[in-house]
Amino acid sequence: MTGQINVNPVIPGPYEPVEDGLTRFNHTPGAAAEAALLACCASRRWALRVATHRPYPDLDALLAAADEASYDLSPDDLTEALADERSPGLDRTAPQAAHTALRAAHAAYESRFGHAFVICLEGRRPTEHLNEMLGGIRVRMTNEQDEERSIAADELRRLARARLAHLMTNHPEPDTAGAPR
């Protein structure tokens, strides 16, 4: 039982605290914490750095540490993280023409920059996703490689932050605010 998280569905009594996502994360064994973090950002160095600095007193502290680790990604760390990203798609109910247009735009972007198009759609309504993605790709296709890499790093940081917040607020399923995993 050592190192395991209690997942029994027990209703807490008056003296039993409710375990939230951050508490669970703070007490999760190192390898499991790193695995959870890798689902948020696929840089091993980023995940190790964030996991090593546990426990975090609150979500804001965790997100600040994640941001700091994101800003310190080396070019190789960024390449590793971007290699695991998948370009965001649309809901299945979107018209076929929209799916076709988005696939073509993603293919052009990936051909030009060598990695998936990343964009954080946190806070956007699903009805805005297509315009945000197509507009973002159209604008970002004009960037030079170094400029686009910097923008992609910032979008990856925003995605990791959104995924991490989602995970810590007791949602173990993958985040839907951006590129799916």
CNS distance restraints for C-alpha pairs under 8 A (distance, minus, plus):
assign (resid   3 and name CA) (resid  28 and name CA) 7.04 0.50 0.50
assign (resid   3 and name CA) (resid  29 and name CA) 5.89 0.50 0.50
assign (resid   4 and name CA) (resid  28 and name CA) 7.50 0.50 0.50
assign (resid   4 and name CA) (resid  29 and name CA) 7.84 0.50 0.50
assign (resid   5 and name CA) (resid  24 and name CA) 7.38 0.50 0.50
assign (resid   5 and name CA) (resid  28 and name CA) 6.94 0.50 0.50
assign (resid  12 and name CA) (resid  16 and name CA) 5.10 0.50 0.50
assign (resid  12 and name CA) (resid  17 and name CA) 6.55 0.50 0.50
assign (resid  12 and name CA) (resid  18 and name CA) 6.37 0.50 0.50
assign (resid  13 and name CA) (resid  17 and name CA) 7.93 0.50 0.50
assign (resid  19 and name CA) (resid  23 and name CA) 6.04 0.50 0.50
assign (resid  19 and name CA) (resid  24 and name CA) 6.50 0.50 0.50
assign (resid  20 and name CA) (resid  24 and name CA) 6.19 0.50 0.50
assign (resid  20 and name CA) (resid 168 and name CA) 7.54 0.50 0.50
assign (resid  20 and name CA) (resid 169 and name CA) 7.23 0.50 0.50
assign (resid  20 and name CA) (resid 170 and name CA) 6.62 0.50 0.50
assign (resid  21 and name CA) (resid  25 and name CA) 6.02 0.50 0.50
assign (resid  21 and name CA) (resid 167 and name CA) 7.02 0.50 0.50
assign (resid  21 and name CA) (resid 168 and name CA) 4.36 0.50 0.50
assign (resid  21 and name CA) (resid 169 and name CA) 5.59 0.50 0.50
assign (resid  21 and name CA) (resid 170 and name CA) 5.01 0.50 0.50
assign (resid  22 and name CA) (resid  26 and name CA) 6.00 0.50 0.50
assign (resid  22 and name CA) (resid  56 and name CA) 7.68 0.50 0.50
assign (resid  22 and name CA) (resid  58 and name CA) 7.21 0.50 0.50
assign (resid  22 and name CA) (resid  59 and name CA) 6.90 0.50 0.50
assign (resid  22 and name CA) (resid 168 and name CA) 5.28 0.50 0.50
assign (resid  22 and name CA) (resid 169 and name CA) 7.56 0.50 0.50
assign (resid  23 and name CA) (resid  27 and name CA) 6.35 0.50 0.50
assign (resid  24 and name CA) (resid  28 and name CA) 6.01 0.50 0.50
assign (resid  25 and name CA) (resid  33 and name CA) 6.40 0.50 0.50
assign (resid  25 and name CA) (resid 168 and name CA) 7.56 0.50 0.50
assign (resid  26 and name CA) (resid  54 and name CA) 5.75 0.50 0.50
assign (resid  26 and name CA) (resid  55 and name CA) 4.84 0.50 0.50
assign (resid  26 and name CA) (resid  56 and name CA) 6.72 0.50 0.50
assign (resid  27 and name CA) (resid  55 and name CA) 7.66 0.50 0.50
assign (resid  28 and name CA) (resid  32 and name CA) 6.30 0.50 0.50
assign (resid  28 and name CA) (resid  33 and name CA) 5.77 0.50 0.50
assign (resid  29 and name CA) (resid  33 and name CA) 6.17 0.50 0.50
assign (resid  30 and name CA) (resid  34 and name CA) 6.13 0.50 0.50
assign (resid  30 and name CA) (resid  51 and name CA) 6.68 0.50 0.50
assign (resid  30 and name CA) (resid  52 and name CA) 7.66 0.50 0.50
assign (resid  31 and name CA) (resid  35 and name CA) 6.18 0.50 0.50
assign (resid  32 and name CA) (resid  36 and name CA) 6.24 0.50 0.50
assign (resid  33 and name CA) (resid  37 and name CA) 6.21 0.50 0.50
assign (resid  33 and name CA) (resid  51 and name CA) 6.10 0.50 0.50
assign (resid  34 and name CA) (resid  38 and name CA) 6.05 0.50 0.50
assign (resid  34 and name CA) (resid  44 and name CA) 7.88 0.50 0.50
assign (resid  34 and name CA) (resid  47 and name CA) 5.25 0.50 0.50
assign (resid  34 and name CA) (resid  48 and name CA) 5.96 0.50 0.50
assign (resid  34 and name CA) (resid  51 and name CA) 5.94 0.50 0.50
assign (resid  35 and name CA) (resid  39 and name CA) 6.64 0.50 0.50
assign (resid  35 and name CA) (resid  47 and name CA) 7.79 0.50 0.50
assign (resid  36 and name CA) (resid  40 and name CA) 7.10 0.50 0.50
assign (resid  37 and name CA) (resid  41 and name CA) 6.39 0.50 0.50
assign (resid  37 and name CA) (resid  42 and name CA) 7.75 0.50 0.50
assign (resid  37 and name CA) (resid  47 and name CA) 5.25 0.50 0.50
assign (resid  37 and name CA) (resid  50 and name CA) 7.87 0.50 0.50
assign (resid  37 and name CA) (resid  51 and name CA) 7.67 0.50 0.50
assign (resid  37 and name CA) (resid 164 and name CA) 7.36 0.50 0.50
assign (resid  38 and name CA) (resid  42 and name CA) 4.55 0.50 0.50
assign (resid  38 and name CA) (resid  43 and name CA) 6.64 0.50 0.50
assign (resid  38 and name CA) (resid  44 and name CA) 6.81 0.50 0.50
assign (resid  38 and name CA) (resid  47 and name CA) 5.82 0.50 0.50
assign (resid  39 and name CA) (resid 174 and name CA) 7.92 0.50 0.50
assign (resid  39 and name CA) (resid 181 and name CA) 7.29 0.50 0.50
assign (resid  40 and name CA) (resid 159 and name CA) 7.46 0.50 0.50
assign (resid  40 and name CA) (resid 160 and name CA) 4.79 0.50 0.50
assign (resid  40 and name CA) (resid 161 and name CA) 7.63 0.50 0.50
assign (resid  40 and name CA) (resid 163 and name CA) 5.33 0.50 0.50
assign (resid  40 and name CA) (resid 164 and name CA) 5.95 0.50 0.50
assign (resid  41 and name CA) (resid  46 and name CA) 7.42 0.50 0.50
assign (resid  41 and name CA) (resid  47 and name CA) 7.26 0.50 0.50
assign (resid  41 and name CA) (resid  81 and name CA) 6.02 0.50 0.50
assign (resid  41 and name CA) (resid 156 and name CA) 7.48 0.50 0.50
assign (resid  41 and name CA) (resid 159 and name CA) 7.97 0.50 0.50
assign (resid  41 and name CA) (resid 160 and name CA) 5.36 0.50 0.50
assign (resid  42 and name CA) (resid  46 and name CA) 7.87 0.50 0.50
assign (resid  42 and name CA) (resid  47 and name CA) 7.56 0.50 0.50
assign (resid  42 and name CA) (resid  80 and name CA) 6.61 0.50 0.50
assign (resid  42 and name CA) (resid  81 and name CA) 4.32 0.50 0.50
assign (resid  42 and name CA) (resid  82 and name CA) 7.53 0.50 0.50
assign (resid  42 and name CA) (resid  84 and name CA) 6.17 0.50 0.50
assign (resid  42 and name CA) (resid  85 and name CA) 7.99 0.50 0.50
assign (resid  43 and name CA) (resid  47 and name CA) 6.28 0.50 0.50
assign (resid  43 and name CA) (resid  77 and name CA) 5.49 0.50 0.50
assign (resid  43 and name CA) (resid  78 and name CA) 6.94 0.50 0.50
assign (resid  43 and name CA) (resid  80 and name CA) 5.69 0.50 0.50
assign (resid  43 and name CA) (resid  81 and name CA) 4.67 0.50 0.50
assign (resid  44 and name CA) (resid  48 and name CA) 6.05 0.50 0.50
assign (resid  44 and name CA) (resid  77 and name CA) 7.60 0.50 0.50
assign (resid  45 and name CA) (resid  49 and name CA) 6.04 0.50 0.50
assign (resid  45 and name CA) (resid  73 and name CA) 7.96 0.50 0.50
assign (resid  45 and name CA) (resid  77 and name CA) 6.94 0.50 0.50
assign (resid  46 and name CA) (resid  50 and name CA) 6.21 0.50 0.50
assign (resid  46 and name CA) (resid  66 and name CA) 7.69 0.50 0.50
assign (resid  46 and name CA) (resid  69 and name CA) 5.65 0.50 0.50
assign (resid  46 and name CA) (resid  70 and name CA) 6.68 0.50 0.50
assign (resid  46 and name CA) (resid  73 and name CA) 7.14 0.50 0.50
assign (resid  46 and name CA) (resid  77 and name CA) 7.83 0.50 0.50
assign (resid  47 and name CA) (resid  51 and name CA) 5.99 0.50 0.50
assign (resid  48 and name CA) (resid  52 and name CA) 5.86 0.50 0.50
assign (resid  49 and name CA) (resid  53 and name CA) 6.60 0.50 0.50
assign (resid  49 and name CA) (resid  69 and name CA) 6.79 0.50 0.50
assign (resid  50 and name CA) (resid  54 and name CA) 7.23 0.50 0.50
assign (resid  50 and name CA) (resid  62 and name CA) 7.79 0.50 0.50
assign (resid  50 and name CA) (resid  65 and name CA) 6.38 0.50 0.50
assign (resid  50 and name CA) (resid  66 and name CA) 6.04 0.50 0.50
assign (resid  50 and name CA) (resid  69 and name CA) 6.98 0.50 0.50
assign (resid  56 and name CA) (resid  61 and name CA) 6.01 0.50 0.50
assign (resid  56 and name CA) (resid  62 and name CA) 5.71 0.50 0.50
assign (resid  57 and name CA) (resid  61 and name CA) 6.55 0.50 0.50
assign (resid  57 and name CA) (resid  62 and name CA) 7.87 0.50 0.50
assign (resid  58 and name CA) (resid  62 and name CA) 6.56 0.50 0.50
assign (resid  59 and name CA) (resid  63 and name CA) 6.11 0.50 0.50
assign (resid  59 and name CA) (resid 165 and name CA) 7.37 0.50 0.50
assign (resid  59 and name CA) (resid 168 and name CA) 7.53 0.50 0.50
assign (resid  60 and name CA) (resid  64 and name CA) 6.05 0.50 0.50
assign (resid  61 and name CA) (resid  65 and name CA) 6.19 0.50 0.50
assign (resid  62 and name CA) (resid  66 and name CA) 6.17 0.50 0.50
assign (resid  63 and name CA) (resid  67 and name CA) 6.08 0.50 0.50
assign (resid  63 and name CA) (resid 161 and name CA) 6.24 0.50 0.50
assign (resid  63 and name CA) (resid 164 and name CA) 7.57 0.50 0.50
assign (resid  63 and name CA) (resid 165 and name CA) 7.47 0.50 0.50
assign (resid  64 and name CA) (resid  68 and name CA) 6.17 0.50 0.50
assign (resid  65 and name CA) (resid  69 and name CA) 6.14 0.50 0.50
assign (resid  66 and name CA) (resid  70 and name CA) 6.08 0.50 0.50
assign (resid  66 and name CA) (resid 160 and name CA) 7.83 0.50 0.50
assign (resid  66 and name CA) (resid 161 and name CA) 6.90 0.50 0.50
assign (resid  67 and name CA) (resid  71 and name CA) 6.23 0.50 0.50
assign (resid  67 and name CA) (resid 157 and name CA) 6.52 0.50 0.50
assign (resid  67 and name CA) (resid 161 and name CA) 7.20 0.50 0.50
assign (resid  68 and name CA) (resid  72 and name CA) 6.45 0.50 0.50
assign (resid  69 and name CA) (resid  73 and name CA) 6.60 0.50 0.50
assign (resid  70 and name CA) (resid 153 and name CA) 7.96 0.50 0.50
assign (resid  70 and name CA) (resid 157 and name CA) 5.72 0.50 0.50
assign (resid  71 and name CA) (resid 157 and name CA) 7.81 0.50 0.50
assign (resid  73 and name CA) (resid  77 and name CA) 5.39 0.50 0.50
assign (resid  73 and name CA) (resid  78 and name CA) 5.93 0.50 0.50
assign (resid  74 and name CA) (resid  78 and name CA) 6.19 0.50 0.50
assign (resid  75 and name CA) (resid  79 and name CA) 6.19 0.50 0.50
assign (resid  76 and name CA) (resid  80 and name CA) 6.15 0.50 0.50
assign (resid  77 and name CA) (resid  81 and name CA) 6.21 0.50 0.50
assign (resid  78 and name CA) (resid  82 and name CA) 6.00 0.50 0.50
assign (resid  78 and name CA) (resid 153 and name CA) 6.87 0.50 0.50
assign (resid  79 and name CA) (resid  83 and name CA) 6.00 0.50 0.50
assign (resid  80 and name CA) (resid  84 and name CA) 6.95 0.50 0.50
assign (resid  81 and name CA) (resid  85 and name CA) 6.91 0.50 0.50
assign (resid  82 and name CA) (resid 115 and name CA) 6.32 0.50 0.50
assign (resid  82 and name CA) (resid 116 and name CA) 6.94 0.50 0.50
assign (resid  82 and name CA) (resid 156 and name CA) 7.83 0.50 0.50
assign (resid  83 and name CA) (resid 115 and name CA) 6.38 0.50 0.50
assign (resid  83 and name CA) (resid 116 and name CA) 7.53 0.50 0.50
assign (resid  84 and name CA) (resid 181 and name CA) 7.88 0.50 0.50
assign (resid  85 and name CA) (resid 115 and name CA) 7.99 0.50 0.50
assign (resid  85 and name CA) (resid 116 and name CA) 6.17 0.50 0.50
assign (resid  85 and name CA) (resid 118 and name CA) 7.34 0.50 0.50
assign (resid  85 and name CA) (resid 179 and name CA) 6.61 0.50 0.50
assign (resid  85 and name CA) (resid 180 and name CA) 7.59 0.50 0.50
assign (resid  85 and name CA) (resid 181 and name CA) 6.74 0.50 0.50
assign (resid  86 and name CA) (resid 116 and name CA) 5.67 0.50 0.50
assign (resid  86 and name CA) (resid 117 and name CA) 7.53 0.50 0.50
assign (resid  86 and name CA) (resid 118 and name CA) 7.66 0.50 0.50
assign (resid  86 and name CA) (resid 179 and name CA) 5.59 0.50 0.50
assign (resid  86 and name CA) (resid 180 and name CA) 6.24 0.50 0.50
assign (resid  86 and name CA) (resid 181 and name CA) 6.55 0.50 0.50
assign (resid  87 and name CA) (resid 106 and name CA) 6.83 0.50 0.50
assign (resid  87 and name CA) (resid 116 and name CA) 5.13 0.50 0.50
assign (resid  87 and name CA) (resid 117 and name CA) 5.22 0.50 0.50
assign (resid  87 and name CA) (resid 118 and name CA) 6.12 0.50 0.50
assign (resid  87 and name CA) (resid 179 and name CA) 5.42 0.50 0.50
assign (resid  87 and name CA) (resid 180 and name CA) 7.47 0.50 0.50
assign (resid  88 and name CA) (resid 117 and name CA) 7.68 0.50 0.50
assign (resid  88 and name CA) (resid 118 and name CA) 7.28 0.50 0.50
assign (resid  88 and name CA) (resid 119 and name CA) 7.77 0.50 0.50
assign (resid  88 and name CA) (resid 178 and name CA) 5.77 0.50 0.50
assign (resid  88 and name CA) (resid 179 and name CA) 4.17 0.50 0.50
assign (resid  88 and name CA) (resid 180 and name CA) 6.14 0.50 0.50
assign (resid  89 and name CA) (resid  99 and name CA) 7.66 0.50 0.50
assign (resid  89 and name CA) (resid 102 and name CA) 7.55 0.50 0.50
assign (resid  89 and name CA) (resid 179 and name CA) 7.48 0.50 0.50
assign (resid  90 and name CA) (resid  94 and name CA) 6.48 0.50 0.50
assign (resid  90 and name CA) (resid  99 and name CA) 6.81 0.50 0.50
assign (resid  90 and name CA) (resid 129 and name CA) 7.40 0.50 0.50
assign (resid  90 and name CA) (resid 130 and name CA) 7.06 0.50 0.50
assign (resid  94 and name CA) (resid  98 and name CA) 6.53 0.50 0.50
assign (resid  94 and name CA) (resid  99 and name CA) 7.08 0.50 0.50
assign (resid  95 and name CA) (resid  99 and name CA) 6.71 0.50 0.50
assign (resid  96 and name CA) (resid 100 and name CA) 6.19 0.50 0.50
assign (resid  97 and name CA) (resid 101 and name CA) 6.10 0.50 0.50
assign (resid  98 and name CA) (resid 102 and name CA) 6.10 0.50 0.50
assign (resid  98 and name CA) (resid 130 and name CA) 7.49 0.50 0.50
assign (resid  99 and name CA) (resid 103 and name CA) 6.08 0.50 0.50
assign (resid 100 and name CA) (resid 104 and name CA) 6.25 0.50 0.50
assign (resid 101 and name CA) (resid 105 and name CA) 6.21 0.50 0.50
assign (resid 102 and name CA) (resid 106 and name CA) 6.06 0.50 0.50
assign (resid 102 and name CA) (resid 130 and name CA) 7.61 0.50 0.50
assign (resid 102 and name CA) (resid 133 and name CA) 7.80 0.50 0.50
assign (resid 102 and name CA) (resid 134 and name CA) 6.66 0.50 0.50
assign (resid 103 and name CA) (resid 107 and name CA) 6.10 0.50 0.50
assign (resid 104 and name CA) (resid 108 and name CA) 6.25 0.50 0.50
assign (resid 105 and name CA) (resid 109 and name CA) 6.21 0.50 0.50
assign (resid 105 and name CA) (resid 134 and name CA) 6.95 0.50 0.50
assign (resid 105 and name CA) (resid 137 and name CA) 6.80 0.50 0.50
assign (resid 105 and name CA) (resid 138 and name CA) 7.94 0.50 0.50
assign (resid 106 and name CA) (resid 110 and name CA) 6.04 0.50 0.50
assign (resid 106 and name CA) (resid 116 and name CA) 7.22 0.50 0.50
assign (resid 106 and name CA) (resid 117 and name CA) 6.49 0.50 0.50
assign (resid 106 and name CA) (resid 137 and name CA) 7.56 0.50 0.50
assign (resid 107 and name CA) (resid 111 and name CA) 6.02 0.50 0.50
assign (resid 108 and name CA) (resid 112 and name CA) 6.24 0.50 0.50
assign (resid 109 and name CA) (resid 113 and name CA) 6.06 0.50 0.50
assign (resid 109 and name CA) (resid 114 and name CA) 7.77 0.50 0.50
assign (resid 109 and name CA) (resid 115 and name CA) 7.84 0.50 0.50
assign (resid 109 and name CA) (resid 116 and name CA) 7.35 0.50 0.50
assign (resid 109 and name CA) (resid 117 and name CA) 6.53 0.50 0.50
assign (resid 109 and name CA) (resid 137 and name CA) 6.83 0.50 0.50
assign (resid 109 and name CA) (resid 141 and name CA) 6.47 0.50 0.50
assign (resid 110 and name CA) (resid 114 and name CA) 4.92 0.50 0.50
assign (resid 110 and name CA) (resid 115 and name CA) 5.04 0.50 0.50
assign (resid 110 and name CA) (resid 116 and name CA) 5.44 0.50 0.50
assign (resid 110 and name CA) (resid 117 and name CA) 6.76 0.50 0.50
assign (resid 111 and name CA) (resid 115 and name CA) 7.80 0.50 0.50
assign (resid 112 and name CA) (resid 141 and name CA) 7.68 0.50 0.50
assign (resid 113 and name CA) (resid 145 and name CA) 6.75 0.50 0.50
assign (resid 113 and name CA) (resid 148 and name CA) 8.00 0.50 0.50
assign (resid 117 and name CA) (resid 137 and name CA) 7.40 0.50 0.50
assign (resid 117 and name CA) (resid 152 and name CA) 7.59 0.50 0.50
assign (resid 118 and name CA) (resid 152 and name CA) 6.13 0.50 0.50
assign (resid 118 and name CA) (resid 155 and name CA) 6.19 0.50 0.50
assign (resid 118 and name CA) (resid 156 and name CA) 6.56 0.50 0.50
assign (resid 118 and name CA) (resid 178 and name CA) 7.37 0.50 0.50
assign (resid 118 and name CA) (resid 179 and name CA) 6.40 0.50 0.50
assign (resid 119 and name CA) (resid 133 and name CA) 7.34 0.50 0.50
assign (resid 119 and name CA) (resid 136 and name CA) 7.95 0.50 0.50
assign (resid 119 and name CA) (resid 152 and name CA) 7.55 0.50 0.50
assign (resid 119 and name CA) (resid 155 and name CA) 5.30 0.50 0.50
assign (resid 119 and name CA) (resid 156 and name CA) 7.25 0.50 0.50
assign (resid 119 and name CA) (resid 159 and name CA) 7.33 0.50 0.50
assign (resid 119 and name CA) (resid 178 and name CA) 5.95 0.50 0.50
assign (resid 119 and name CA) (resid 179 and name CA) 7.06 0.50 0.50
assign (resid 120 and name CA) (resid 155 and name CA) 5.79 0.50 0.50
assign (resid 120 and name CA) (resid 156 and name CA) 7.46 0.50 0.50
assign (resid 120 and name CA) (resid 158 and name CA) 6.08 0.50 0.50
assign (resid 120 and name CA) (resid 159 and name CA) 5.18 0.50 0.50
assign (resid 120 and name CA) (resid 177 and name CA) 6.26 0.50 0.50
assign (resid 120 and name CA) (resid 178 and name CA) 4.77 0.50 0.50
assign (resid 120 and name CA) (resid 179 and name CA) 7.46 0.50 0.50
assign (resid 121 and name CA) (resid 129 and name CA) 6.99 0.50 0.50
assign (resid 121 and name CA) (resid 132 and name CA) 7.93 0.50 0.50
assign (resid 121 and name CA) (resid 177 and name CA) 5.08 0.50 0.50
assign (resid 121 and name CA) (resid 178 and name CA) 5.02 0.50 0.50
assign (resid 122 and name CA) (resid 159 and name CA) 7.91 0.50 0.50
assign (resid 122 and name CA) (resid 162 and name CA) 6.81 0.50 0.50
assign (resid 122 and name CA) (resid 177 and name CA) 4.78 0.50 0.50
assign (resid 122 and name CA) (resid 178 and name CA) 6.87 0.50 0.50
assign (resid 123 and name CA) (resid 177 and name CA) 7.83 0.50 0.50
assign (resid 124 and name CA) (resid 128 and name CA) 6.30 0.50 0.50
assign (resid 124 and name CA) (resid 129 and name CA) 6.97 0.50 0.50
assign (resid 125 and name CA) (resid 129 and name CA) 6.85 0.50 0.50
assign (resid 128 and name CA) (resid 132 and name CA) 6.09 0.50 0.50
assign (resid 129 and name CA) (resid 133 and name CA) 6.00 0.50 0.50
assign (resid 130 and name CA) (resid 134 and name CA) 6.01 0.50 0.50
assign (resid 131 and name CA) (resid 135 and name CA) 5.66 0.50 0.50
assign (resid 132 and name CA) (resid 136 and name CA) 5.77 0.50 0.50
assign (resid 133 and name CA) (resid 137 and name CA) 6.04 0.50 0.50
assign (resid 134 and name CA) (resid 138 and name CA) 6.06 0.50 0.50
assign (resid 135 and name CA) (resid 139 and name CA) 6.18 0.50 0.50
assign (resid 136 and name CA) (resid 140 and name CA) 5.89 0.50 0.50
assign (resid 137 and name CA) (resid 141 and name CA) 5.82 0.50 0.50
assign (resid 138 and name CA) (resid 142 and name CA) 7.40 0.50 0.50
assign (resid 139 and name CA) (resid 143 and name CA) 7.64 0.50 0.50
assign (resid 140 and name CA) (resid 148 and name CA) 6.69 0.50 0.50
assign (resid 143 and name CA) (resid 147 and name CA) 5.96 0.50 0.50
assign (resid 143 and name CA) (resid 148 and name CA) 5.56 0.50 0.50
assign (resid 144 and name CA) (resid 148 and name CA) 6.11 0.50 0.50
assign (resid 145 and name CA) (resid 149 and name CA) 6.07 0.50 0.50
assign (resid 146 and name CA) (resid 150 and name CA) 6.31 0.50 0.50
assign (resid 147 and name CA) (resid 151 and name CA) 6.38 0.50 0.50
assign (resid 148 and name CA) (resid 152 and name CA) 5.95 0.50 0.50
assign (resid 149 and name CA) (resid 153 and name CA) 6.06 0.50 0.50
assign (resid 150 and name CA) (resid 154 and name CA) 6.37 0.50 0.50
assign (resid 151 and name CA) (resid 155 and name CA) 6.21 0.50 0.50
assign (resid 152 and name CA) (resid 156 and name CA) 5.98 0.50 0.50
assign (resid 153 and name CA) (resid 157 and name CA) 6.16 0.50 0.50
assign (resid 154 and name CA) (resid 158 and name CA) 6.26 0.50 0.50
assign (resid 155 and name CA) (resid 159 and name CA) 6.07 0.50 0.50
assign (resid 156 and name CA) (resid 160 and name CA) 6.02 0.50 0.50
assign (resid 157 and name CA) (resid 161 and name CA) 6.12 0.50 0.50
assign (resid 158 and name CA) (resid 162 and name CA) 6.19 0.50 0.50
assign (resid 159 and name CA) (resid 163 and name CA) 6.02 0.50 0.50
assign (resid 159 and name CA) (resid 177 and name CA) 7.41 0.50 0.50
assign (resid 159 and name CA) (resid 178 and name CA) 6.60 0.50 0.50
assign (resid 159 and name CA) (resid 179 and name CA) 7.85 0.50 0.50
assign (resid 160 and name CA) (resid 164 and name CA) 5.92 0.50 0.50
assign (resid 161 and name CA) (resid 165 and name CA) 6.11 0.50 0.50
assign (resid 162 and name CA) (resid 166 and name CA) 6.08 0.50 0.50
assign (resid 162 and name CA) (resid 175 and name CA) 7.74 0.50 0.50
assign (resid 162 and name CA) (resid 177 and name CA) 7.16 0.50 0.50
assign (resid 163 and name CA) (resid 167 and name CA) 6.11 0.50 0.50
assign (resid 163 and name CA) (resid 174 and name CA) 7.55 0.50 0.50
assign (resid 163 and name CA) (resid 175 and name CA) 5.45 0.50 0.50
assign (resid 163 and name CA) (resid 177 and name CA) 7.63 0.50 0.50
assign (resid 164 and name CA) (resid 168 and name CA) 6.11 0.50 0.50
assign (resid 165 and name CA) (resid 169 and name CA) 6.19 0.50 0.50
assign (resid 166 and name CA) (resid 170 and name CA) 7.14 0.50 0.50
assign (resid 166 and name CA) (resid 171 and name CA) 5.82 0.50 0.50
assign (resid 166 and name CA) (resid 172 and name CA) 7.84 0.50 0.50
assign (resid 166 and name CA) (resid 175 and name CA) 6.54 0.50 0.50
assign (resid 167 and name CA) (resid 171 and name CA) 4.98 0.50 0.50
assign (resid 167 and name CA) (resid 172 and name CA) 5.37 0.50 0.50
assign (resid 167 and name CA) (resid 173 and name CA) 7.51 0.50 0.50
assign (resid 167 and name CA) (resid 174 and name CA) 7.93 0.50 0.50
assign (resid 167 and name CA) (resid 175 and name CA) 7.82 0.50 0.50
assign (resid 174 and name CA) (resid 180 and name CA) 7.24 0.50 0.50
assign (resid 174 and name CA) (resid 181 and name CA) 6.97 0.50 0.50
assign (resid 175 and name CA) (resid 180 and name CA) 6.90 0.50 0.50
assign (resid 176 and name CA) (resid 180 and name CA) 6.20 0.50 0.50
